[in-house]
Structure formats: structure tokens, C-alpha cells
Amino acid sequence: MPRIGVISDTHGYLDPAVLELFAGVDLIIHAGDIGDTAVLAALEKLAPVAAVAGNLDQGELGERLPSEACASIGKVHYVIGHKRKRLMKRFLAGKLGHGKEATPPDLVVYGHEHQPSITWTDKTLFLNPGSASSPYEEDETPTVAIVKTVEYGLSVRFIPLPRREES
């Protein structure tokens, strides 16, 4: 039963608390706006990382990472993108995964909005873990999420992070 650490919108800052929270996960999903390759390097020391580029990921990150990704861990099929609207348009058009006739994913992860949310549509969990860095004053508290497979499907726990002090 896999445990998945889900993070987005780090904007070049990885709170050290995330390394403790994600210790022991089987996979880390990063839904874009990573901001620095050092963030991915630190996460990759903990578990395999599935990451996509966000709209602010330029240079090496933007070139290295896909805009969207589909994969599985155990029996959990997931789709990742940064912007929900673009991700859904491409997925529904059959441009991600195995086409329109494919079984819907169990988990769809996106970021960009800096606001944690979950929505169930049929048997698919749509998850935005919120922003792990909350770079703007109007942002919610920084958060990440842990997704676990449970007897009835998927379970999500949002975990607040301390707000970064301005330097």
C-alpha cells in the first residue's frame, strides 16, 4: 500500500520540515513551480520523484521536465500537471495516458493555485496540495499532503508548514 508525498509550488525553497514529513514515502509527486534543481535533488534522496514543470520553471527545469505526466505506483494510476484547466483539457482530449478509452486515473495532482483542495469525481481524487512555500502574503498557510491507499481507496492528509520568515 503506497504512501505518496505530494508537494507543489516550492518556488526554490524547500522547508526542512518536508524532508521529515516525507521520510518513508514510496513516491514524491511535485506538481510544478519547483524553482531550483536543488529542491528535486533533496527530494530524490528520500524517494523516487515524479515531477512536472510549472509556468515559472525556466531554463534547465523547464527543458528537463514534462508539462504533464501519467504513471502508476502499485495499483494507483496518477496524472500530474501544474495548471488544472490545461491538465483536464489534455486528459479529457485523450492526450495523456492511454487515450479517451483508458480507465480514469485514481489520482490527479495539480498546483498553481496555492490553495489546498480535494475533490472527488466518480472514483478519481483531484488534489492540489497547496503551496509548500506560500511566497505571497495573500497565500494560505504553506502545506503539503500525504496520500495513502486504504481499504476503500485513497486517503489524504494536508500538513501545514511554518510560514517562512522574510529575510
N, CA, C and O of each residue as an XYZ file, in Angstrom:
668
protein
N       0.845     -1.182      0.000
C       0.000      0.000      0.000
C       0.889      1.244      0.000
O       1.437      1.608      1.040
N       1.035      1.889     -1.132
C       1.971      3.016     -1.214
C       1.521      4.251     -0.444
O       0.332      4.546     -0.324
N       2.530      4.963      0.075
C       2.344      6.294      0.656
C       3.020      7.267     -0.292
O       4.161      7.054     -0.703
N       2.310      8.340     -0.638
C       2.805      9.304     -1.616
C       2.865     10.686     -0.972
O       1.873     11.183     -0.438
N       4.044     11.291     -1.034
C       4.184     12.679     -0.602
C       3.858     13.576     -1.781
O       4.368     13.358     -2.880
N       3.020     14.577     -1.575
C       2.593     15.453     -2.663
C       2.931     16.899     -2.296
O       2.597     17.385     -1.215
N       3.605     17.568     -3.234
C       4.094     18.918     -2.989
C       3.969     19.720     -4.284
O       3.983     19.154     -5.377
N       3.848     21.025     -4.154
C       3.790     21.894     -5.319
C       4.246     23.287     -4.924
O       4.271     23.644     -3.747
N       4.604     24.059     -5.928
C       4.884     25.474     -5.756
C       5.898     25.751     -4.647
O       5.635     26.529     -3.730
N       7.060     25.103     -4.744
C       8.137     25.359     -3.787
C       8.866     26.658     -4.122
O       9.447     27.281     -3.234
N       8.847     27.071     -5.371
C       9.452     28.336     -5.784
C      10.899     28.483     -5.298
O      11.319     29.566     -4.891
N      11.657     27.373     -5.347
C      13.066     27.403     -4.981
C      13.354     27.236     -3.505
O      14.517     27.256     -3.103
N      12.323     27.070     -2.681
C      12.512     26.914     -1.235
C      11.875     25.613     -0.775
O      10.679     25.389     -0.964
N      12.698     24.750     -0.163
C      12.191     23.504      0.403
C      12.336     23.583      1.912
O      13.448     23.541      2.438
N      11.218     23.695      2.602
C      11.229     23.751      4.055
C      11.844     22.456      4.587
O      11.440     21.379      4.149
N      12.802     22.515      5.510
C      13.408     21.298      6.063
C      12.382     20.346      6.682
O      12.625     19.141      6.743
N      11.251     20.862      7.138
C      10.209     20.014      7.714
C       9.676     19.014      6.691
O       9.252     17.919      7.061
N       9.693     19.378      5.416
C       9.191     18.484      4.365
C      10.026     17.206      4.315
O       9.490     16.120      4.094
N      11.324     17.335      4.517
C      12.189     16.157      4.478
C      11.812     15.170      5.584
O      11.853     13.958      5.374
N      11.453     15.673      6.733
C      11.000     14.802      7.827
C       9.629     14.214      7.522
O       9.399     13.024      7.738
N       8.722     15.042      7.023
C       7.362     14.580      6.745
C       7.325     13.517      5.650
O       6.510     12.596      5.705
N       8.203     13.643      4.657
C       8.206     12.715      3.531
C       9.140     11.527      3.740
O       9.234     10.668      2.863
N       9.829     11.453      4.869
C      10.691     10.301      5.148
C       9.824      9.035      5.158
O       8.819      8.975      5.867
N      10.208      8.047      4.388
C       9.469      6.787      4.362
C       8.369      6.694      3.322
O       7.728      5.650      3.207
N       8.127      7.766      2.551
C       7.122      7.646      1.489
C       7.693      6.806      0.352
O       8.909      6.671      0.218
N       6.818      6.253     -0.451
C       7.232      5.409     -1.573
C       7.440      6.212     -2.856
O       8.136      5.761     -3.766
N       6.843      7.395     -2.929
C       6.920      8.251     -4.100
C       6.660      9.678     -3.662
O       5.884      9.925     -2.739
N       7.318     10.619     -4.334
C       7.025     12.042     -4.129
C       6.565     12.609     -5.467
O       7.238     12.447     -6.485
N       5.425     13.268     -5.455
C       4.912     13.959     -6.636
C       5.081     15.452     -6.424
O       4.624     16.004     -5.423
N       5.746     16.104     -7.380
C       5.885     17.569     -7.334
C       5.160     18.134     -8.547
O       5.509     17.832     -9.689
N       4.143     18.960     -8.289
C       3.272     19.474     -9.349
C       3.695     20.832     -9.883
O       2.843     21.649    -10.232
N       4.996     21.088     -9.953
C       5.485     22.259    -10.669
C       5.744     23.506     -9.854
O       5.443     23.581     -8.663
N       6.325     24.497    -10.551
C       6.881     25.708     -9.955
C       7.883     25.308     -8.866
O       7.800     25.734     -7.714
N       8.827     24.474     -9.289
C       9.862     23.940     -8.415
C      10.859     25.049     -8.075
O      11.180     25.265     -6.906
N      11.343     25.744     -9.095
C      12.182     26.910     -8.889
C      13.668     26.682     -8.780
O      14.443     27.606     -9.026
N      14.105     25.467     -8.417
C      15.535     25.207     -8.271
C      15.762     23.705     -8.321
O      15.044     22.946     -7.670
N      16.752     23.274     -9.087
C      17.050     21.837     -9.189
C      17.452     21.251     -7.838
O      17.316     20.046     -7.627
N      17.944     22.085     -6.920
C      18.321     21.602     -5.591
C      17.112     21.051     -4.832
O      17.256     20.139     -4.018
N      15.931     21.595     -5.094
C      14.709     21.091     -4.452
C      14.481     19.639     -4.872
O      14.237     18.779     -4.027
N      14.561     19.367     -6.174
C      14.376     17.994     -6.646
C      15.476     17.083     -6.130
O      15.199     15.943     -5.756
N      16.714     17.552     -6.101
C      17.833     16.732     -5.616
C      17.605     16.315     -4.166
O      17.867     15.167     -3.805
N      17.125     17.225     -3.339
C      16.858     16.905     -1.933
C      15.729     15.885     -1.800
O      15.815     14.956     -0.998
N      14.676     16.063     -2.589
C      13.546     15.126     -2.531
C      13.941     13.747     -3.046
O      13.491     12.730     -2.518
N      14.788     13.714     -4.083
C      15.213     12.433     -4.661
C      16.044     11.592     -3.702
O      16.203     10.390     -3.916
N      16.571     12.199     -2.660
C      17.303     11.449     -1.636
C      16.350     10.648     -0.748
O      16.758      9.696     -0.083
N      15.081     11.045     -0.749
C      14.088     10.387      0.095
C      13.352      9.263     -0.616
O      13.102      8.208     -0.032
N      13.002      9.492     -1.890
C      12.156      8.538     -2.637
C      12.200      8.931     -4.109
O      12.650     10.026     -4.448
N      11.735      8.043     -4.981
C      11.602      8.445     -6.383
C      10.680      9.659     -6.486
O       9.720      9.790     -5.727
N      10.987     10.546     -7.438
C      10.208     11.778     -7.611
C       9.609     11.807     -9.014
O      10.309     11.610    -10.007
N       8.315     12.054     -9.078
C       7.620     12.317    -10.343
C       7.307     13.805    -10.325
O       6.557     14.275     -9.470
N       7.882     14.549    -11.272
C       7.719     15.999    -11.256
C       7.392     16.523    -12.639
O       7.778     15.941    -13.653
N       6.670     17.637    -12.661
C       6.364     18.337    -13.906
C       6.799     19.786    -13.762
O       6.926     20.302    -12.651
N       7.023     20.432    -14.889
C       7.394     21.849    -14.891
C       6.157     22.714    -14.686
O       5.078     22.417    -15.200
N       6.333     23.775    -13.934
C       5.281     24.765    -13.774
C       5.532     25.949    -14.681
O       6.557     26.006    -15.360
N       4.625     26.879    -14.699
C       4.755     28.037    -15.579
C       5.947     28.915    -15.228
O       6.397     29.684    -16.077
N       6.475     28.832    -14.018
C       7.629     29.634    -13.626
C       8.947     28.864    -13.731
O      10.008     29.439    -13.488
N       8.904     27.596    -14.080
C      10.124     26.806    -14.210
C      10.742     27.057    -15.572
O      10.253     26.585    -16.599
N      11.815     27.804    -15.555
C      12.508     28.184    -16.783
C      13.853     27.463    -16.843
O      14.228     26.754    -15.910
N      14.560     27.646    -17.923
C      15.906     27.103    -18.049
C      15.936     25.592    -17.964
O      15.125     24.903    -18.584
N      16.894     25.076    -17.176
C      17.105     23.629    -17.075
C      15.849     22.880    -16.639
O      15.511     21.848    -17.218
N      15.158     23.391    -15.626
C      13.949     22.710    -15.154
C      12.880     22.645    -16.235
O      12.276     21.598    -16.465
N      12.657     23.761    -16.886
C      11.642     23.807    -17.935
C      11.956     22.890    -19.094
O      11.049     22.329    -19.707
N      13.222     22.733    -19.399
C      13.637     21.871    -20.501
C      13.652     20.399    -20.099
O      13.350     19.527    -20.914
N      14.001     20.124    -18.853
C      14.173     18.754    -18.367
C      12.852     18.052    -18.048
O      12.725     16.842    -18.237
N      11.881     18.808    -17.570
C      10.646     18.198    -17.066
C       9.502     18.322    -18.062
O       9.417     19.301    -18.803
N       8.619     17.317    -18.076
C       7.440     17.409    -18.941
C       6.411     18.374    -18.349
O       6.493     18.738    -17.176
N       5.449     18.779    -19.165
C       4.346     19.621    -18.677
C       3.316     18.801    -17.923
O       2.706     19.282    -16.968
N       3.123     17.571    -18.350
C       2.201     16.655    -17.697
C       2.844     15.275    -17.673
O       3.747     14.991    -18.460
N       2.377     14.423    -16.771
C       2.902     13.064    -16.691
C       1.810     12.129    -16.200
O       0.925     12.525    -15.442
N       1.887     10.883    -16.647
C       0.990      9.813    -16.203
C       1.850      8.620    -15.814
O       2.801      8.288    -16.522
N       1.536      7.983    -14.720
C       2.276      6.793    -14.298
C       1.454      6.070    -13.235
O       0.327      6.459    -12.927
N       2.038      5.018    -12.686
C       1.385      4.247    -11.630
C       2.395      3.899    -10.563
O       3.589      3.763    -10.833
N       1.903      3.759     -9.350
C       2.658      3.170     -8.260
C       1.725      2.181     -7.590
O       0.656      2.547     -7.102
N       2.138      0.930     -7.571
C       1.227     -0.099     -7.095
C       0.004     -0.104     -7.988
O       0.123     -0.135     -9.213
N      -1.156     -0.074     -7.389
C      -2.406     -0.050     -8.161
C      -2.963      1.360     -8.333
O      -4.087      1.529     -8.805
N      -2.186      2.370     -7.953
C      -2.641      3.759     -8.044
C      -2.119      4.370     -9.338
O      -0.915      4.569     -9.502
N      -3.048      4.670    -10.266
C      -2.698      5.347    -11.511
C      -2.890      6.840    -11.276
O      -3.947      7.276    -10.820
N      -1.840      7.632    -11.596
C      -1.924      9.066    -11.343
C      -1.543      9.874    -12.573
O      -0.830      9.410    -13.462
N      -2.049     11.108    -12.587
C      -1.762     12.091    -13.626
C      -1.329     13.361    -12.896
O      -1.928     13.740    -11.889
N      -0.275     14.020    -13.413
C       0.233     15.247    -12.792
C       0.312     16.351    -13.831
O       0.681     16.109    -14.980
N      -0.031     17.550    -13.427
C       0.162     18.744    -14.241
C       0.241     19.932    -13.306
O      -0.044     19.802    -12.116
N       0.616     21.068    -13.815
C       0.710     22.235    -12.935
C      -0.614     22.999    -12.878
O      -1.114     23.301    -11.795
N      -1.171     23.305    -14.031
C      -2.424     24.055    -14.067
C      -3.586     23.102    -14.325
O      -3.602     22.373    -15.317
N      -4.543     23.122    -13.427
C      -5.666     22.179    -13.508
C      -6.409     22.277    -14.851
O      -6.693     21.253    -15.472
N      -6.719     23.479    -15.295
C      -7.521     23.642    -16.508
C      -6.833     23.003    -17.715
O      -7.457     22.248    -18.461
N      -5.555     23.305    -17.905
C      -4.805     22.725    -19.027
C      -4.715     21.207    -18.892
O      -4.901     20.474    -19.863
N      -4.430     20.753    -17.690
C      -4.310     19.315    -17.436
C      -5.603     18.590    -17.798
O      -5.572     17.553    -18.460
N      -6.724     19.130    -17.370
C      -8.009     18.471    -17.626
C      -8.366     18.494    -19.109
O      -8.884     17.509    -19.634
N      -8.098     19.601    -19.784
C      -8.375     19.665    -21.224
C      -7.594     18.584    -21.965
O      -8.144     17.875    -22.807
N      -6.319     18.468    -21.645
C      -5.474     17.492    -22.326
C      -5.871     16.058    -21.961
O      -5.869     15.171    -22.814
N      -6.206     15.842    -20.709
C      -6.591     14.491    -20.292
C      -7.913     14.078    -20.948
O      -8.024     12.975    -21.483
N      -8.895     14.949    -20.907
C     -10.196     14.619    -21.484
C     -10.145     14.474    -23.003
O     -10.972     13.779    -23.594
N      -9.173     15.131    -23.630
C      -8.992     15.007    -25.075
C      -8.221     13.738    -25.445
O      -7.998     13.462    -26.624
N      -7.814     12.966    -24.430
C      -7.098     11.724    -24.699
C      -5.627     11.921    -25.014
O      -4.987     11.026    -25.566
N      -5.079     13.089    -24.667
C      -3.673     13.374    -24.981
C      -2.731     12.964    -23.858
O      -1.516     13.107    -23.995
N      -3.259     12.465    -22.765
C      -2.456     11.968    -21.657
C      -2.869     10.541    -21.356
O      -4.025     10.171    -21.559
N      -1.952      9.756    -20.882
C      -2.284      8.386    -20.535
C      -2.497      7.550    -21.769
O      -1.708      7.612    -22.712
N      -3.543      6.777    -21.771
C      -3.789      5.812    -22.838
C      -4.993      6.169    -23.698
O      -5.623      5.287    -24.282
N      -5.312      7.442    -23.779
C      -6.392      7.875    -24.649
C      -7.736      7.936    -23.955
O      -7.851      7.638    -22.766
N      -8.748      8.324    -24.708
C     -10.088      8.540    -24.156
C     -10.706      7.277    -23.565
O     -11.504      7.355    -22.632
N     -10.344      6.125    -24.100
C     -10.957      4.879    -23.644
C     -10.280      4.310    -22.406
O     -10.733      3.293    -21.880
N      -9.221      4.928    -21.928
C      -8.481      4.424    -20.773
C      -9.316      4.534    -19.504
O     -10.215      5.368    -19.399
N      -8.999      3.682    -18.557
C      -9.614      3.764    -17.247
C      -9.222      5.090    -16.613
O      -8.052      5.470    -16.677
N     -10.153      5.801    -16.006
C      -9.806      7.081    -15.382
C      -8.741      6.866    -14.301
O      -8.693      5.803    -13.682
N      -7.896      7.864    -14.076
C      -6.866      7.723    -13.037
C      -7.501      7.712    -11.650
O      -8.628      8.169    -11.456
N      -6.758      7.185    -10.707
C      -7.196      7.216     -9.311
C      -6.915      8.580     -8.693
O      -7.641      9.042     -7.813
N      -5.839      9.218     -9.176
C      -5.359     10.447     -8.567
C      -4.922     11.429     -9.645
O      -4.153     11.075    -10.540
N      -5.408     12.654     -9.561
C      -4.974     13.741    -10.440
C      -4.416     14.830     -9.535
O      -5.117     15.351     -8.668
N      -3.132     15.171     -9.748
C      -2.449     16.152     -8.913
C      -2.111     17.379     -9.750
O      -1.616     17.262    -10.871
N      -2.381     18.547     -9.198
C      -2.052     19.805     -9.855
C      -1.673     20.823     -8.784
O      -1.879     20.576     -7.596
N      -1.128     21.951     -9.190
C      -0.715     23.002     -8.259
C      -1.219     24.348     -8.738
O      -2.397     24.496     -9.065
N      -0.325     25.333     -8.779
C      -0.523     26.658     -9.347
C      -1.405     27.586     -8.515
O      -1.111     28.779     -8.429
N      -2.449     27.094     -7.913
C      -3.432     27.951     -7.248
C      -3.042     28.336     -5.825
O      -3.674     29.215     -5.239
N      -2.030     27.710     -5.261
C      -1.538     27.991     -3.910
C      -2.608     27.780     -2.843
O      -2.575     28.414     -1.788
N      -3.542     26.901     -3.118
C      -4.623     26.651     -2.168
C      -4.902     25.151     -2.111
O      -5.238     24.550     -3.132
N      -4.768     24.534     -0.932
C      -5.016     23.099     -0.849
C      -6.488     22.775     -1.093
O      -7.383     23.466     -0.607
N      -6.713     21.704     -1.861
C      -8.093     21.295     -2.109
C      -8.141     19.842     -2.550
O      -7.192     19.314     -3.130
N      -9.265     19.212     -2.261
C      -9.542     17.885     -2.797
C     -10.966     17.867     -3.316
O     -11.867     18.483     -2.747
N     -11.144     17.153     -4.399
C     -12.464     16.963     -4.993
C     -12.513     15.536     -5.517
O     -11.568     15.064     -6.150
N     -13.605     14.864     -5.253
C     -13.810     13.536     -5.827
C     -14.763     13.668     -6.998
O     -15.816     14.294     -6.875
N     -14.408     13.088     -8.127
C     -15.296     12.976     -9.275
C     -15.312     11.513     -9.656
O     -14.301     10.956    -10.084
N     -16.459     10.902     -9.497
C     -16.577      9.452     -9.647
C     -15.542      8.819     -8.725
O     -15.594      9.040     -7.515
N     -14.610      8.045     -9.254
C     -13.608      7.399     -8.402
C     -12.238      8.048     -8.518
O     -11.231      7.444     -8.150
N     -12.195      9.275     -9.027
C     -10.933      9.981     -9.190
C     -10.819     11.087     -8.144
O     -11.737     11.887     -7.957
N      -9.673     11.112     -7.470
C      -9.372     12.149     -6.493
C      -8.560     13.239     -7.169
O      -7.475     12.969     -7.683
N      -9.064     14.463     -7.179
C      -8.360     15.623     -7.696
C      -7.755     16.345     -6.487
O      -8.469     16.746     -5.568
N      -6.436     16.503     -6.505
C      -5.730     17.016     -5.342
C      -4.798     18.159     -5.701
O      -3.967     18.041     -6.602
N      -4.946     19.265     -4.988
C      -3.976     20.351     -5.019
C      -3.402     20.407     -3.611
O      -4.130     20.700     -2.663
N      -2.089     20.128     -3.452
C      -1.516     20.120     -2.106
C      -1.314     21.508     -1.506
O      -0.900     21.630     -0.354
N      -1.603     22.549     -2.277
C      -1.336     23.909     -1.836
C       0.097     24.270     -2.164
O       0.800     23.494     -2.812
N       0.532     25.421     -1.730
C       1.903     25.864     -1.973
C       2.772     25.501     -0.779
O       2.430     25.814      0.362
N       3.891     24.845     -1.037
C       4.811     24.497      0.043
C       5.645     25.694      0.484
O       6.301     25.642      1.525
N       5.625     26.772     -0.299
C       6.416     27.949      0.070
C       5.560     29.178      0.364
O       6.028     30.101      1.031
N       4.333     29.211     -0.111
C       3.431     30.356      0.074
C       4.170     31.676     -0.064
O       4.301     32.421      0.908
N       4.654     31.972     -1.267
C       5.508     33.149     -1.439
C       4.782     34.492     -1.371
O       5.432     35.528     -1.239
N       3.474     34.498     -1.455
C       2.738     35.753     -1.480
C       1.983     35.961     -0.171
O       1.485     35.004      0.421
N       1.901     37.182      0.267
C       1.258     37.500      1.531
C      -0.174     36.970      1.593
O      -0.631     36.536      2.650
N      -0.875     37.005      0.473
C      -2.273     36.569      0.468
C      -2.450     35.053      0.398
O      -3.572     34.553      0.480
N      -1.334     34.315      0.246
C      -1.421     32.854      0.190
C      -1.880     32.276      1.513
O      -1.679     32.853      2.582
N      -2.503     31.117      1.402
C      -2.853     30.335      2.580
C      -1.563     29.915      3.288
O      -0.466     30.167      2.788
N      -1.693     29.285      4.431
C      -0.560     28.683      5.126
C       0.102     27.682      4.188
O      -0.594     26.968      3.466
N       1.432     27.615      4.182
C       2.093     26.607      3.336
C       1.657     25.196      3.744
O       1.498     24.900      4.928
N       1.470     24.337      2.747
C       1.042     22.963      3.028
C       1.668     21.988      2.040
O       2.094     22.360      0.947
N       1.709     20.731      2.460
C       1.990     19.579      1.608
C       0.910     18.556      1.945
O       0.088     18.777      2.834
N       0.920     17.437      1.227
C      -0.078     16.404      1.501
C       0.574     15.021      1.471
O       1.590     14.805      0.810
N      -0.035     14.106      2.197
C       0.336     12.695      2.150
C      -0.903     11.943      1.678
O      -1.983     12.084      2.251
N      -0.733     11.148      0.633
C      -1.816     10.303      0.120
C      -1.475      8.864      0.469
O      -0.361      8.401      0.225
N      -2.437      8.169      1.039
C      -2.250      6.754      1.365
C      -3.356      5.941      0.711
O      -4.489      6.401      0.570
N      -3.012      4.747      0.325
C      -4.047      3.825     -0.119
C      -4.613      3.161      1.122
O      -3.882      2.713      2.006
N      -5.915      3.112      1.162
C      -6.621      2.485      2.273
C      -7.622      1.499      1.696
O      -7.784      1.412      0.479
N      -8.274      0.774      2.546
C      -9.202     -0.280      2.126
C     -10.223      0.194      1.100
O     -10.554     -0.549      0.176
N     -10.726      1.410      1.242
C     -11.791      1.919      0.374
C     -11.298      2.819     -0.748
O     -12.110      3.349     -1.505
N      -9.979      3.007     -0.876
C      -9.471      3.860     -1.955
C      -8.266      4.659     -1.527
O      -7.239      4.088     -1.161
N      -8.376      5.986     -1.569
C      -7.285      6.875     -1.216
C      -7.685      7.778     -0.055
O      -8.837      8.195      0.066
N      -6.717      8.063      0.781
C      -6.911      8.955      1.917
C      -5.887     10.079      1.801
O      -4.736      9.836      1.440
N      -6.303     11.317      2.108
C      -5.411     12.475      2.011
C      -5.331     13.169      3.360
O      -6.331     13.349      4.055
N      -4.105     13.552      3.709
C      -3.888     14.360      4.907
C      -3.074     15.574      4.489
O      -1.962     15.434      3.980
N      -3.626     16.770      4.704
C      -2.882     18.007      4.468
C      -2.066     18.307      5.720
O      -2.544     18.156      6.844
N      -0.826     18.734      5.501
C       0.050     19.039      6.627
C       0.529     20.481      6.487
O       1.204     20.815      5.514
N       0.187     21.341      7.452
C       0.648     22.727      7.385
C       2.143     22.815      7.695
O       2.681     22.038      8.484
N       2.785     23.772      7.060
C       4.196     24.058      7.295
C       4.301     25.446      7.914
O       3.402     26.269      7.738
N       5.386     25.717      8.636
C       5.535     27.080      9.156
C       5.744     28.074      8.026
O       6.394     27.757      7.030
N       5.203     29.261      8.170
C       5.406     30.302      7.159
C       6.848     30.784      7.263
O       7.353     31.046      8.354
N       7.492     30.894      6.124
C       8.891     31.300      6.060
C       9.043     32.750      6.488
O       8.270     33.620      6.089
N      10.045     32.987      7.299
C      10.361     34.350      7.725
C      10.964     35.109      6.556
O      11.779     34.560      5.814
N      10.578     36.349      6.386
C      11.171     37.193      5.344
C      12.599     37.540      5.746
O      12.858     37.897      6.895
N      13.533     37.433      4.783
C      14.910     37.759      5.118
C      15.325     39.087      4.551
O      16.465     39.512      4.744
